[in-house]
Amino acid sequence: MLKLTLNSNLVVDNHPLRTIDELFVTMAGGTSFLKIDLIQVYLQLEVREEDQHILMLSAHQGLYKSTRLMYGIASAAARNKELIKKHFRRIRS
């Protein structure tokens, strides 16, 4: 449903995944490594209040206004990656 309604009207940023070679170059010389499971972290991303009406769902009990990103939103993965990169840059500094 989102494919036909909301996703077709979104501007999705392009944040391609790194290749394995790029990852190995980045990790070269590292002594400590960490693995974080961020598989559905985008479900925790807040939606701006002025955009929440776009994600409104109709349920049998009335309308539901989502305050977090939902599964199926095309821009969720790119937005998530952008935020993670921002946070890791602050950690490195």
C-alpha positions as a printed Julia matrix, in Angstrom:
93×3 Matrix{Float64}:
   0.0    0.0    0.0
   2.79   2.46   0.88
   4.39   1.71  -2.48
   1.39   3.18  -4.27
   0.65   6.08  -1.96
   3.48   7.49   0.13
   6.68   5.97  -1.28
   6.0    7.15  -4.82
   6.03  10.74  -3.53
   9.15  10.54  -1.32
  12.58  11.9   -2.17
  14.93   9.09  -1.15
  18.58   9.89  -0.44
  21.11   7.49  -1.92
  23.48   5.99   0.67
  24.93   2.84  -0.95
  26.53   0.17   1.19
  30.3   -0.09   1.17
  31.96  -2.95  -0.63
  33.83  -5.56   1.41
  37.14  -4.18   0.09
  36.26  -0.68   1.32
  35.41  -2.11   4.74
  38.73  -3.97   5.0
  40.67  -0.82   4.06
  38.79   1.15   6.73
  39.45  -1.5    9.4
  43.15  -2.0    8.53
  45.33  -1.49  11.57
  42.39  -1.66  13.95
  42.82  -3.41  17.29
  39.26  -3.44  18.63
  36.07  -4.18  16.74
  32.42  -4.01  17.7
  29.38  -5.61  16.14
  26.06  -3.85  16.71
  22.74  -5.32  15.62
  20.92  -2.42  13.94
  18.6   -4.53  11.82
  15.38  -2.63  12.65
  16.75   0.45  14.36
  14.92   2.72  11.91
  11.68   1.77  13.66
  12.93   3.93  16.55
  13.53   7.04  14.43
  11.15   9.87  15.28
   9.04  11.48  12.58
   8.89  15.28  12.68
   5.57  16.49  14.08
   4.75  18.4   10.88
   5.14  15.13   8.88
   3.21  12.78  11.18
  -0.1   13.4    9.4
   1.4   11.79   6.27
   1.83   8.47   8.1
  -1.65   8.45   9.61
  -3.37   5.05   9.49
  -7.05   4.27   9.62
  -7.85   1.52  12.12
 -11.15   0.11  13.39
 -10.85   2.29  16.52
 -10.15   5.49  14.57
  -7.08   7.22  13.18
  -3.55   6.35  14.37
  -0.84   9.01  14.02
   2.6    7.42  13.97
   5.39   9.24  15.79
   8.07   6.78  14.59
   9.04   5.52  11.15
   7.15   2.45  10.06
   8.2   -0.66   8.17
   7.88  -0.13   4.44
   8.81   3.56   4.21
  11.24   3.84   1.28
  13.44   6.52   2.82
  13.88   4.74   6.18
  17.08   2.84   5.33
  18.85   5.87   3.86
  17.82   8.11   6.76
  18.94   5.49   9.25
  22.36   5.11   7.62
  22.82   8.88   7.54
  22.09   9.17  11.28
  24.37   6.26  12.21
  27.25   7.78  10.24
  26.66  11.1   12.01
  26.8    9.46  15.45
  29.93   7.44  14.66
  31.7   10.58  13.42
  31.09  12.14  16.84
  32.51   9.05  18.57
  35.72   9.19  16.5
  36.26  12.87  17.34
